[in-house]
Amino acid sequence: MRKVIRRIIYIFDRLTNKYRYDIDIWKEYLYFCYKIKSSKNYFKAITRALELNPACLRNHYYLSISVSRVKFSLRDLDDGRLLPV
C-alpha cells in the first residue's frame, strides 16, 4: 500500500511541476495528502503552491483556509490560529 501512495505522490509532483499554475491540480494534491494524513507532503505542497502562485492567498481562499483547517485538525492549535483568513 505504501508503494502505491508513494507512486501517486510522485505522479502529483510531476503533474504540479508541469502545470504549476493550475490551482485545481494543487487542490486535488492537497486533498489527497489530507486524506492519507501525510502532513509532511501536505505542508511541502502548500508551501510550493503558495511560492509559485502568490496570488492564491487573495484569489483562492481555499489554500489559505485549508492550511488553518489542517493545522487545527492535527491539533497544532497555536499555529492554526495565527494564519490570517
Steps between C-alpha positions, in 0.01 A plus 500: 500500500785736581647457155172597340477817710862589420429450131191722512696772679774470239240539224353806672850649531561454130156636417548811712843557347351500153182696580627724781236768464195275489334549839261207456789254478649645817163463674478135400856438621431667834176309541680172434772582754235593754304179442804277549602715800841580362574831669858506371391482136205729565706785641771453240235525227321800650831684538590432140152594376511834676857558389408450134159667523522786752169643379327189636470656841282777361319324215463145630418497867492120492878474532535733797193365679605142444832564675316622808257210488774238471708653777189509719410138420855387574466659845760765428263761634745783560616521138151445362370813667778727380425469129299789353180405325 
